[in-house]
Amino acid sequence: MKIVVAVSGGVDSVVLLDLLVRSAKYELIVAHFDHGMRADSAADARFVEGLGQMYGLPVESKREDLSGQSEELARERRYGFLFEVASRHEARLVTAHHRDDLVETIAMNFQRGSRWRGLATMSDNRIWRPLLKRTKSELTNYALEKGLEWCEDETNQQTVYTRNRLRKKLASLPASSAERLYNLWHEQSRLRWEIENEIEQRGFPVLSRYFLTMLDESTAKELLYDYVWRECGVSLLGAQLDRLWMAIKTGRPNTTWQISQGLEVRLLAKDWRVYSSEK
């Protein structure tokens, strides 16, 4: 089985790569994306190249100068690159996300106003995340025990970033809280898969405004969320989904509603069309 391993050079991905190499079960390709947002990012890329040579693995890398751009854009470009590499090699993408990452992402989602899907994050079945049961400290201890080397990202300590501020707050929580949240995530991810599978199997005529308004609100919103995600790759927040639902119910034909930055809905007499206004 072919595996594309996303390696940033940090301790998490270095540990992941070492574990996969030691398992000797997979054909591995190392992938590294240099976003150019830090002065020393080129050094990380060279470090990852060296890791690949040490393990005798091919390394695919790409650099973009995204200095001054948002974290969200950098993440989007990184995953675009990683999925492209995985597709080209007909391989599965694997990332080094661990339990601390999961807890932080859930906290960020709820802070942004996410609905229940914010608890079912990291559920993309295109990505294998084998370290989600492990904590950051466990990974660091493994690296120290095995004498591994890694790159430290100094921006992880800068409180200007939302995730870093949350990380410091979450560090004070007892370990049992993170364990309970992990168990909730596991159950919610299972339910999310069942809901999305049911939607796909039934093939609801979601473009009909009449059909949607005949449903109860919670069911209609689930269909709307799923449809927008499939069509535009946009994950709507609670307030954005409420606005879309209001447009479907009450909007006049031949009007356009701004649902979020870069996303608009065009209302017709019976149907509606959603599209990205940034394309």
NUPA-117003 format. One record per atom (N, C-alpha, C): residue in one letter; atom name; x, y, z. Coordinates in steps of 0.02 Angstrom, whole numbers, plus 50000, padded with zeros to 5 digits. Example, Ala and Ser with C-alpha at 12.3 -4.5 7.8 and 13.67 -1.06 7.14 Angstrom:
2
  r   a     xx     yy     zz
  A   N  50660  49716  50390
  A  CA  50615  49775  50390
  A   C  50660  49835  50390
  S   N  50642  49888  50354
  S  CA  50684  49947  50357
  S   C  50645  50002  50394
% end
This chain:
279
  r   a     xx     yy     zz
  M   N  50042  49940  50000
  M  CA  50000  50000  50000
  M   C  50044  50062  50000
  K   N  50028  50109  49955
  K  CA  50066  50172  49951
  K   C  50039  50223  49999
  I   N  50084  50258  50034
  I  CA  50066  50309  50082
  I   C  50106  50372  50068
  V   N  50071  50429  50063
  V  CA  50104  50494  50059
  V   C  50104  50523  50130
  V   N  50164  50533  50158
  V  CA  50170  50557  50226
  V   C  50183  50633  50225
  A   N  50137  50672  50254
  A  CA  50147  50744  50259
  A   C  50197  50758  50315
  V   N  50255  50784  50297
  V  CA  50308  50796  50346
  V   C  50326  50870  50345
  S   N  50314  50904  50401
  S  CA  50331  50975  50406
  S   C  50402  50984  50431
  G   N  50427  50934  50467
  G  CA  50492  50939  50500
  G   C  50486  50946  50575
  G   N  50424  50959  50599
  G  CA  50412  50963  50671
  G   C  50413  50894  50704
  V   N  50411  50894  50769
  V  CA  50418  50831  50805
  V   C  50362  50782  50789
  D   N  50301  50806  50779
  D  CA  50245  50761  50767
  D   C  50255  50721  50702
  S   N  50269  50756  50648
  S  CA  50276  50722  50584
  S   C  50340  50681  50580
  V   N  50393  50702  50616
  V  CA  50454  50662  50619
  V   C  50441  50595  50653
  V   N  50403  50597  50708
  V  CA  50385  50536  50743
  V   C  50342  50491  50699
  L   N  50293  50521  50665
  L  CA  50249  50483  50620
  L   C  50290  50447  50567
  L   N  50336  50483  50536
  L  CA  50376  50453  50483
  L   C  50419  50395  50511
  D   N  50448  50405  50569
  D  CA  50489  50353  50599
  D   C  50447  50291  50615
  L   N  50388  50300  50641
  L  CA  50344  50243  50657
  L   C  50325  50204  50594
  L   N  50309  50241  50541
  L  CA  50290  50208  50478
  L   C  50349  50170  50447
  V   N  50408  50200  50451
  V  CA  50467  50166  50424
  V   C  50480  50102  50463
  R   N  50475  50105  50529
  R  CA  50488  50047  50571
  R   C  50436  49992  50561
  S   N  50375  50011  50543
  S  CA  50323  49960  50531
  S   C  50337  49918  50470
  A   N  50373  49948  50420
  A  CA  50392  49913  50358
  A   C  50332  49882  50322
  K   N  50273  49915  50328
  K  CA  50213  49888  50297
  K   C  50194  49925  50233
  Y   N  50223  49984  50223
  Y  CA  50199  50028  50171
  Y   C  50254  50051  50124
  E   N  50234  50070  50064
  E  CA  50279  50105  50017
  E   C  50269  50179  50030
  L   N  50320  50213  50056
  L  CA  50313  50281  50080
  L   C  50341  50333  50032
  I   N  50304  50388  50026
  I  CA  50327  50448  49990
  I   C  50321  50506  50038
  V   N  50374  50543  50049
  V  CA  50373  50601  50094
  V   C  50352  50662  50054
  A   N  50306  50702  50083
  A  CA  50283  50763  50050
  A   C  50290  50822  50098
  H   N  50320  50877  50072
  H  CA  50331  50936  50114
  H   C  50310  50998  50075
  F   N  50270  51041  50109
  F  CA  50248  51104  50079
  F   C  50280  51162  50117
  D   N  50319  51202  50083
  D  CA  50351  51261  50112
  D   C  50309  51322  50094
  H   N  50274  51349  50144
  H  CA  50228  51405  50131
  H   C  50264  51473  50127
  G   N  50328  51475  50145
  G  CA  50365  51538  50140
  G   C  50342  51592  50188
  M   N  50306  51573  50240
  M  CA  50280  51623  50287
  M   C  50328  51639  50343
  R   N  50382  51599  50349
  R  CA  50433  51612  50399
  R   C  50501  51618  50364
  A   N  50545  51657  50393
  A  CA  50611  51667  50362
  A   C  50651  51602  50359
  D   N  50638  51557  50407
  D  CA  50677  51495  50410
  D   C  50640  51435  50380
  S   N  50586  51447  50343
  S  CA  50548  51391  50315
  S   C  50588  51351  50265
  A   N  50634  51384  50229
  A  CA  50676  51348  50181
  A   C  50721  51297  50216
  A   N  50741  51314  50278
  A  CA  50783  51267  50317
  A   C  50743  51205  50335
  D   N  50678  51213  50349
  D  CA  50636  51156  50363
  D   C  50632  51110  50302
  A   N  50626  51140  50244
  A  CA  50622  51100  50182
  A   C  50687  51060  50172
  R   N  50744  51091  50185
  R  CA  50807  51056  50178
  R   C  50812  50999  50230
  F   N  50787  51011  50289
  F  CA  50787  50960  50341
  F   C  50746  50899  50319
  V   N  50687  50911  50291
  V  CA  50644  50857  50269
  V   C  50677  50818  50211
  E   N  50711  50854  50167
  E  CA  50748  50820  50113
  E   C  50800  50773  50143
  G   N  50834  50797  50196
  G  CA  50884  50756  50229
  G   C  50853  50695  50262
  L   N  50793  50702  50291
  L  CA  50758  50646  50321
  L   C  50743  50592  50269
  G   N  50720  50616  50211
  G  CA  50705  50569  50157
  G   C  50767  50530  50137
  Q   N  50823  50564  50131
  Q  CA  50886  50531  50113
  Q   C  50906  50481  50166
  M   N  50898  50500  50230
  M  CA  50918  50455  50285
  M   C  50878  50390  50284
  Y   N  50813  50396  50269
  Y  CA  50770  50337  50268
  Y   C  50768  50303  50199
  G   N  50800  50334  50150
  G  CA  50798  50306  50083
  G   C  50731  50312  50049
  L   N  50697  50369  50061
  L  CA  50629  50379  50035
  L   C  50628  50438  49986
  P   N  50584  50434  49935
  P  CA  50576  50491  49890
  P   C  50541  50548  49926
  V   N  50561  50610  49909
  V  CA  50531  50669  49940
  V   C  50503  50714  49885
  E   N  50442  50734  49892
  E  CA  50411  50782  49846
  E   C  50397  50846  49886
  S   N  50419  50902  49861
  S  CA  50410  50964  49897
  S   C  50388  51020  49850
  K   N  50358  51070  49879
  K  CA  50336  51129  49841
  K   C  50342  51190  49885
  R   N  50364  51245  49855
  R  CA  50369  51308  49892
  R   C  50325  51361  49861
  E   N  50290  51398  49904
  E  CA  50251  51456  49883
  E   C  50266  51513  49931
  D   N  50269  51572  49907
  D  CA  50280  51630  49950
  D   C  50213  51658  49972
  L   N  50190  51635  50031
  L  CA  50126  51657  50058
  L   C  50135  51705  50116
  S   N  50193  51737  50120
  S  CA  50206  51784  50174
  S   C  50154  51839  50173
  G   N  50127  51854  50232
  G  CA  50075  51905  50237
  G   C  50005  51880  50224
  Q   N  49999  51816  50204
  Q  CA  49933  51787  50190
  Q   C  49906  51754  50254
  S   N  49844  51733  50251
  S  CA  49811  51704  50309
  S   C  49833  51631  50320
  E   N  49825  51609  50382
  E  CA  49838  51539  50399
  E   C  49792  51493  50359
  E   N  49729  51516  50349
  E  CA  49681  51475  50314
  E   C  49702  51464  50241
  L   N  49727  51516  50209
  L  CA  49750  51509  50140
  L   C  49810  51461  50136
  A   N  49856  51468  50183
  A  CA  49915  51424  50185
  A   C  49893  51351  50193
  R   N  49845  51340  50237
  R  CA  49819  51272  50247
  R   C  49787  51245  50184
  E   N  49748  51288  50150
  E  CA  49715  51267  50088
  E   C  49765  51248  50035
  R   N  49817  51289  50026
  R  CA  49868  51275  49975
  R   C  49908  51211  49993
  R   N  49921  51203  50058
  R  CA  49959  51143  50081
  R   C  49920  51080  50065
  Y   N  49856  51079  50083
  Y  CA  49817  51019  50069
  Y   C  49805  51008  49995
  G   N  49800  51062  49957
  G  CA  49795  51054  49885
  G   C  49855  51018  49857
  F   N  49914  51037  49880
  F  CA  49976  51004  49859
  F   C  49978  50931  49882
  L   N  49961  50919  49945
  L  CA  49964  50851  49972
  L   C  49916  50804  49937
  F   N  49856  50827  49923
  F  CA  49808  50785  49888
  F   C  49829  50772  49816
  E   N  49861  50822  49786
  E  CA  49885  50813  49717
  E   C  49939  50759  49715
  V   N  49985  50761  49763
  V  CA  50038  50710  49766
  V   C  50008  50641  49777
  A   N  49961  50636  49824
  A  CA  49929  50572  49839
  A   C  49892  50545  49778
  S   N  49857  50589  49742
  S  CA  49820  50568  49683
  S   C  49867  50543  49629
  R   N  49921  50579  49618
  R  CA  49969  50560  49566
  R   C  50001  50492  49580
  H   N  50013  50477  49643
  H  CA  50044  50413  49661
  H   C  49993  50359  49677
  E   N  49928  50377  49670
  E  CA  49875  50330  49687
  E   C  49886  50303  49758
  A   N  49897  50350  49804
  A  CA  49915  50333  49873
  A   C  49867  50367  49921
  R   N  49870  50347  49983
  R  CA  49829  50378  50035
  R   C  49872  50428  50074
  L   N  49842  50485  50089
  L  CA  49877  50536  50126
  L   C  49873  50521  50201
  V   N  49930  50529  50236
  V  CA  49931  50520  50308
  V   C  49962  50582  50340
  T   N  49931  50606  50394
  T  CA  49957  50665  50429
  T   C  49969  50648  50503
  A   N  50006  50691  50537
  A  CA  50029  50678  50605
  A   C  49985  50711  50658
  H   N  49922  50726  50643
  H  CA  49879  50756  50693
  H   C  49872  50710  50753
  H   N  49877  50739  50813
  H  CA  49871  50701  50875
  H   C  49812  50726  50916
  R   N  49804  50698  50976
  R  CA  49744  50714  51015
  R   C  49743  50788  51036
  D   N  49800  50817  51051
  D  CA  49801  50888  51069
  D   C  49777  50931  51010
  D   N  49797  50913  50949
  D  CA  49774  50949  50889
  D   C  49698  50944  50883
  L   N  49672  50884  50896
  L  CA  49601  50873  50891
  L   C  49562  50917  50939
  V   N  49584  50918  51002
  V  CA  49551  50959  51053
  V   C  49554  51033  51035
  E   N  49612  51056  51011
  E  CA  49619  51126  50992
  E   C  49573  51144  50934
  T   N  49567  51099  50885
  T  CA  49525  51112  50827
  T   C  49452  51116  50846
  I   N  49430  51070  50890
  I  CA  49361  51072  50914
  I   C  49347  51138  50950
  A   N  49393  51159  50993
  A  CA  49385  51222  51030
  A   C  49381  51281  50982
  M   N  49424  51282  50930
  M  CA  49422  51335  50881
  M   C  49356  51336  50842
  N   N  49332  51277  50824
  N  CA  49270  51272  50786
  N   C  49211  51302  50826
  F   N  49207  51284  50890
  F  CA  49152  51309  50930
  F   C  49159  51384  50943
  Q   N  49221  51407  50948
  Q  CA  49232  51479  50957
  Q   C  49210  51518  50895
  R   N  49216  51487  50837
  R  CA  49196  51519  50774
  R   C  49121  51514  50761
  G   N  49086  51475  50802
  G  CA  49014  51469  50793
  G   C  48993  51408  50754
  S   N  49035  51357  50753
  S  CA  49018  51295  50717
  S   C  48961  51259  50752
  R   N  48924  51220  50713
  R  CA  48870  51179  50742
  R   C  48899  51112  50764
  W   N  48857  51060  50766
  W  CA  48880  50995  50792
  W   C  48938  50967  50752
  R   N  48944  50985  50689
  R  CA  48998  50959  50647
  R   C  49066  50983  50672
  G   N  49066  51037  50711
  G  CA  49128  51060  50740
  G   C  49158  51009  50787
  L   N  49116  50967  50816
  L  CA  49139  50913  50860
  L   C  49162  50853  50819
  A   N  49138  50848  50757
  A  CA  49155  50791  50714
  A   C  49210  50810  50664
  T   N  49255  50854  50685
  T  CA  49309  50876  50641
  T   C  49358  50820  50627
  M   N  49403  50831  50580
  M  CA  49453  50782  50561
  M   C  49422  50715  50543
  S   N  49367  50718  50504
  S  CA  49332  50657  50485
  S   C  49337  50643  50410
  D   N  49382  50678  50376
  D  CA  49391  50669  50304
  D   C  49423  50601  50292
  N   N  49384  50556  50260
  N  CA  49410  50488  50251
  N   C  49465  50482  50198
  R   N  49481  50538  50166
  R  CA  49538  50537  50120
  R   C  49605  50539  50157
  I   N  49601  50556  50222
  I  CA  49662  50565  50262
  I   C  49663  50514  50319
  W   N  49719  50481  50325
  W  CA  49730  50435  50381
  W   C  49768  50473  50436
  R   N  49741  50472  50496
  R  CA  49773  50506  50552
  R   C  49785  50456  50609
  P   N  49837  50416  50605
  P  CA  49848  50362  50652
  P   C  49869  50384  50722
  L   N  49886  50448  50732
  L  CA  49911  50470  50797
  L   C  49858  50505  50840
  L   N  49795  50503  50820
  L  CA  49744  50541  50856
  L   C  49733  50518  50928
  K   N  49752  50457  50943
  K  CA  49745  50433  51012
  K   C  49803  50455  51056
  R   N  49856  50480  51026
  R  CA  49916  50497  51064
  R   C  49919  50572  51079
  T   N  49950  50589  51135
  T  CA  49957  50659  51154
  T   C  50024  50686  51128
  K   N  50029  50752  51129
  K  CA  50091  50784  51108
  K   C  50149  50762  51151
  S   N  50138  50757  51216
  S  CA  50193  50737  51261
  S   C  50216  50665  51247
  E   N  50170  50622  51228
  E  CA  50189  50553  51211
  E   C  50233  50552  51149
  L   N  50216  50594  51100
  L  CA  50256  50596  51039
  L   C  50326  50625  51053
  T   N  50328  50677  51093
  T  CA  50393  50707  51111
  T   C  50436  50657  51149
  N   N  50406  50620  51195
  N  CA  50444  50570  51233
  N   C  50471  50515  51187
  Y   N  50431  50496  51138
  Y  CA  50453  50445  51090
  Y   C  50514  50471  51051
  A   N  50510  50534  51029
  A  CA  50565  50563  50990
  A   C  50629  50565  51031
  L   N  50623  50583  51095
  L  CA  50682  50587  51138
  L   C  50711  50517  51151
  E   N  50667  50468  51161
  E  CA  50690  50400  51173
  E   C  50727  50371  51113
  K   N  50703  50388  51053
  K  CA  50733  50361  50992
  K   C  50790  50405  50966
  G   N  50803  50461  50999
  G  CA  50857  50505  50977
  G   C  50843  50540  50911
  L   N  50779  50555  50898
  L  CA  50760  50587  50836
  L   C  50774  50662  50840
  E   N  50785  50692  50782
  E  CA  50794  50764  50777
  E   C  50735  50794  50740
  W   N  50719  50856  50757
  W  CA  50663  50890  50723
  W   C  50674  50965  50723
  C   N  50631  51001  50687
  C  CA  50635  51074  50684
  C   C  50583  51104  50731
  E   N  50602  51156  50767
  E  CA  50555  51191  50810
  E   C  50528  51252  50773
  D   N  50462  51259  50771
  D  CA  50430  51317  50740
  D   C  50419  51370  50794
  E   N  50457  51423  50792
  E  CA  50453  51475  50844
  E   C  50385  51510  50846
  T   N  50348  51508  50790
  T  CA  50283  51541  50788
  T   C  50232  51505  50832
  N   N  50246  51442  50851
  N  CA  50200  51406  50895
  N   C  50194  51438  50964
  Q   N  50242  51481  50981
  Q  CA  50241  51514  51047
  Q   C  50213  51585  51044
  Q   N  50196  51608  50984
  Q  CA  50173  51677  50976
  Q   C  50097  51680  50987
  T   N  50075  51719  51036
  T  CA  50004  51723  51053
  T   C  49964  51764  51004
  V   N  49995  51791  50952
  V  CA  49958  51828  50901
  V   C  49913  51780  50863
  Y   N  49929  51715  50863
  Y  CA  49889  51665  50828
  Y   C  49836  51637  50875
  T   N  49774  51632  50849
  T  CA  49718  51608  50889
  T   C  49731  51538  50917
  R   N  49756  51493  50876
  R  CA  49768  51424  50899
  R   C  49818  51423  50957
  N   N  49870  51464  50953
  N  CA  49920  51465  51007
  N   C  49890  51489  51073
  R   N  49846  51539  51069
  R  CA  49814  51564  51130
  R   C  49769  51509  51160
  L   N  49732  51474  51117
  L  CA  49690  51420  51141
  L   C  49732  51364  51171
  R   N  49788  51350  51139
  R  CA  49832  51296  51163
  R   C  49854  51308  51235
  K   N  49870  51370  51250
  K  CA  49892  51386  51317
  K   C  49835  51378  51368
  K   N  49775  51395  51348
  K  CA  49718  51387  51393
  K   C  49701  51313  51404
  L   N  49703  51275  51350
  L  CA  49685  51204  51354
  L   C  49736  51164  51392
  A   N  49798  51189  51395
  A  CA  49851  51152  51431
  A   C  49836  51145  51505
  S   N  49793  51189  51531
  S  CA  49777  51187  51603
  S   C  49721  51137  51619
  L   N  49689  51109  51568
  L  CA  49635  51061  51580
  L   C  49663  50994  51602
  P   N  49627  50958  51645
  P  CA  49649  50891  51665
  P   C  49648  50843  51605
  A   N  49690  50792  51608
  A  CA  49695  50744  51553
  A   C  49628  50709  51541
  S   N  49589  50700  51594
  S  CA  49524  50666  51588
  S   C  49476  50704  51543
  S   N  49482  50771  51542
  S  CA  49438  50812  51499
  S   C  49453  50799  51426
  A   N  49517  50796  51409
  A  CA  49536  50782  51340
  A   C  49514  50712  51319
  E   N  49518  50665  51366
  E  CA  49497  50596  51351
  E   C  49423  50593  51337
  R   N  49383  50628  51377
  R  CA  49310  50629  51366
  R   C  49293  50662  51300
  L   N  49328  50715  51284
  L  CA  49315  50750  51220
  L   C  49334  50705  51161
  Y   N  49388  50667  51168
  Y  CA  49407  50621  51115
  Y   C  49353  50569  51105
  N   N  49325  50542  51159
  N  CA  49272  50492  51153
  N   C  49209  50521  51121
  L   N  49192  50583  51139
  L  CA  49135  50617  51107
  L   C  49148  50626  51033
  W   N  49209  50647  51016
  W  CA  49227  50657  50945
  W   C  49219  50591  50906
  H   N  49242  50537  50936
  H  CA  49238  50472  50902
  H   C  49166  50453  50886
  E   N  49121  50463  50935
  E  CA  49051  50447  50925
  E   C  49018  50494  50875
  Q   N  49033  50559  50880
  Q  CA  49003  50607  50835
  Q   C  49027  50597  50763
  S   N  49089  50577  50754
  S  CA  49116  50564  50687
  S   C  49079  50504  50656
  R   N  49063  50454  50696
  R  CA  49025  50397  50671
  R   C  48956  50420  50649
  L   N  48923  50462  50689
  L  CA  48857  50486  50672
  L   C  48859  50530  50609
  R   N  48912  50570  50603
  R  CA  48919  50612  50544
  R   C  48923  50569  50481
  W   N  48962  50515  50485
  W  CA  48968  50471  50427
  W   C  48900  50441  50410
  E   N  48861  50421  50459
  E  CA  48795  50391  50447
  E   C  48748  50441  50415
  I   N  48750  50503  50439
  I  CA  48706  50555  50412
  I   C  48724  50569  50339
  E   N  48788  50578  50325
  E  CA  48809  50594  50257
  E   C  48797  50536  50209
  N   N  48806  50475  50235
  N  CA  48793  50416  50193
  N   C  48719  50411  50176
  E   N  48676  50427  50225
  E  CA  48603  50425  50214
  E   C  48584  50477  50162
  I   N  48612  50537  50166
  I  CA  48597  50589  50118
  I   C  48618  50568  50048
  E   N  48677  50539  50042
  E  CA  48702  50517  49976
  E   C  48660  50461  49948
  Q   N  48641  50413  49990
  Q  CA  48602  50356  49967
  Q   C  48532  50376  49943
  R   N  48502  50423  49978
  R  CA  48434  50443  49960
  R   C  48432  50490  49901
  G   N  48485  50528  49890
  G  CA  48487  50574  49833
  G   C  48431  50625  49835
  F   N  48424  50660  49890
  F  CA  48370  50709  49898
  F   C  48372  50762  49842
  P   N  48313  50782  49816
  P  CA  48310  50837  49766
  P   C  48321  50904  49801
  V   N  48383  50916  49823
  V  CA  48395  50973  49867
  V   C  48386  51041  49834
  L   N  48384  51044  49768
  L  CA  48378  51108  49735
  L   C  48306  51135  49737
  S   N  48258  51095  49755
  S  CA  48189  51118  49757
  S   C  48176  51158  49821
  R   N  48159  51222  49814
  R  CA  48142  51262  49873
  R   C  48080  51235  49908
  Y   N  48032  51212  49869
  Y  CA  47971  51185  49898
  Y   C  47986  51123  49941
  F   N  48027  51079  49913
  F  CA  48045  51017  49950
  F   C  48077  51035  50017
  L   N  48123  51082  50016
  L  CA  48159  51100  50077
  L   C  48112  51131  50129
  T   N  48066  51173  50107
  T  CA  48022  51206  50155
  T   C  47970  51159  50184
  M   N  47961  51101  50154
  M  CA  47914  51051  50180
  M   C  47947  51009  50235
  L   N  48013  51014  50242
  L  CA  48049  50976  50293
  L   C  48052  51015  50358
  D   N  48066  50980  50412
  D  CA  48079  51016  50474
  D   C  48146  51052  50467
  E   N  48155  51105  50505
  E  CA  48212  51149  50495
  E   C  48279  51114  50504
  S   N  48286  51071  50554
  S  CA  48350  51039  50566
  S   C  48370  50993  50509
  T   N  48321  50956  50481
  T  CA  48336  50911  50424
  T   C  48354  50951  50363
  A   N  48317  51005  50350
  A  CA  48331  51047  50293
  A   C  48401  51076  50296
  K   N  48421  51098  50356
  K  CA  48487  51128  50363
  K   C  48543  51076  50353
  E   N  48531  51014  50373
  E  CA  48580  50962  50361
  E   C  48590  50952  50286
  L   N  48535  50952  50249
  L  CA  48539  50943  50177
  L   C  48574  51003  50144
  L   N  48558  51063  50168
  L  CA  48590  51123  50140
  L   C  48665  51122  50153
  Y   N  48684  51107  50214
  Y  CA  48755  51105  50231
  Y   C  48792  51055  50187
  D   N  48764  50995  50181
  D  CA  48796  50943  50142
  D   C  48802  50963  50069
  Y   N  48749  50994  50042
  Y  CA  48750  51013  49972
  Y   C  48802  51067  49957
  V   N  48805  51118  50000
  V  CA  48854  51172  49990
  V   C  48925  51145  49996
  W   N  48936  51099  50043
  W  CA  49002  51069  50050
  W   C  49022  51031  49988
  R   N  48975  50991  49961
  R  CA  48990  50951  49901
  R   C  49001  50995  49839
  E   N  48961  51047  49833
  E  CA  48963  51089  49773
  E   C  49021  51138  49774
  C   N  49034  51169  49832
  C  CA  49082  51225  49835
  C   C  49141  51212  49882
  G   N  49138  51157  49920
  G  CA  49192  51144  49967
  G   C  49195  51193  50024
  V   N  49137  51224  50040
  V  CA  49132  51273  50094
  V   C  49095  51243  50153
  S   N  49125  51248  50212
  S  CA  49093  51224  50274
  S   C  49059  51282  50308
  L   N  48992  51284  50304
  L  CA  48955  51341  50330
  L   C  48953  51341  50406
  L   N  48962  51400  50436
  L  CA  48953  51408  50508
  L   C  48879  51416  50523
  G   N  48861  51413  50587
  G  CA  48791  51415  50606
  G   C  48754  51475  50580
  A   N  48782  51535  50588
  A  CA  48749  51596  50566
  A   C  48742  51598  50489
  Q   N  48792  51571  50454
  Q  CA  48789  51570  50380
  Q   C  48736  51521  50356
  L   N  48730  51464  50390
  L  CA  48679  51416  50372
  L   C  48610  51443  50386
  D   N  48602  51480  50441
  D  CA  48538  51512  50456
  D   C  48518  51561  50401
  R   N  48567  51599  50376
  R  CA  48553  51648  50324
  R   C  48532  51613  50259
  L   N  48566  51559  50242
  L  CA  48548  51521  50182
  L   C  48477  51493  50189
  W   N  48461  51466  50247
  W  CA  48395  51439  50258
  W   C  48342  51494  50253
  M   N  48356  51553  50279
  M  CA  48309  51609  50274
  M   C  48299  51630  50202
  A   N  48354  51630  50163
  A  CA  48349  51648  50093
  A   C  48305  51599  50055
  I   N  48315  51534  50067
  I  CA  48276  51482  50034
  I   C  48201  51491  50049
  K   N  48186  51506  50112
  K  CA  48116  51510  50133
  K   C  48081  51574  50111
  T   N  48117  51630  50116
  T  CA  48083  51695  50109
  T   C  48107  51738  50051
  G   N  48164  51719  50020
  G  CA  48192  51762  49968
  G   C  48149  51766  49905
  R   N  48147  51825  49876
  R  CA  48109  51834  49814
  R   C  48146  51805  49755
  P   N  48111  51779  49705
  P  CA  48144  51753  49645
  P   C  48186  51806  49611
  N   N  48240  51784  49580
  N  CA  48286  51827  49542
  N   C  48322  51877  49587
  T   N  48335  51856  49648
  T  CA  48377  51896  49693
  T   C  48438  51856  49712
  T   N  48491  51891  49733
  T  CA  48553  51858  49754
  T   C  48568  51877  49826
  W   N  48585  51827  49866
  W  CA  48601  51837  49936
  W   C  48674  51819  49948
  Q   N  48707  51862  49987
  Q  CA  48776  51848  50007
  Q   C  48772  51806  50071
  I   N  48797  51744  50067
  I  CA  48793  51698  50123
  I   C  48854  51703  50168
  S   N  48911  51709  50137
  S  CA  48974  51717  50173
  S   C  49023  51751  50125
  Q   N  49081  51767  50150
  Q  CA  49131  51798  50106
  Q   C  49149  51749  50050
  G   N  49132  51768  49989
  G  CA  49148  51725  49933
  G   C  49095  51675  49914
  L   N  49038  51674  49949
  L  CA  48985  51626  49933
  L   C  48918  51661  49926
  E   N  48885  51650  49870
  E  CA  48821  51682  49856
  E   C  48770  51630  49835
  V   N  48706  51646  49845
  V  CA  48652  51603  49822
  V   C  48606  51644  49777
  R   N  48591  51616  49720
  R  CA  48545  51647  49672
  R   C  48478  51612  49676
  L   N  48425  51649  49693
  L  CA  48360  51620  49702
  L   C  48318  51624  49638
  L   N  48286  51569  49621
  L  CA  48239  51566  49566
  L   C  48170  51554  49595
  A   N  48120  51548  49552
  A  CA  48052  51538  49577
  A   C  48045  51473  49615
  K   N  48073  51419  49588
  K  CA  48066  51353  49619
  K   C  48132  51326  49647
  D   N  48187  51347  49618
  D  CA  48251  51319  49636
  D   C  48298  51373  49660
  W   N  48361  51354  49672
  W  CA  48412  51400  49693
  W   C  48480  51374  49670
  R   N  48528  51419  49664
  R  CA  48595  51399  49644
  R   C  48645  51433  49689
  V   N  48693  51397  49713
  V  CA  48745  51425  49756
  V   C  48811  51421  49719
  Y   N  48852  51473  49726
  Y  CA  48916  51473  49691
  Y   C  48965  51518  49727
  S   N  49028  51507  49713
  S  CA  49080  51547  49742
  S   C  49089  51610  49702
  S   N  49083  51667  49735
  S  CA  49091  51731  49700
  S   C  49163  51750  49691
  E   N  49209  51709  49718
  E  CA  49281  51723  49712
  E   C  49311  51691  49650
  K   N  49273  51647  49617
  K  CA  49299  51613  49558
  K   C  49281  51651  49495
% end
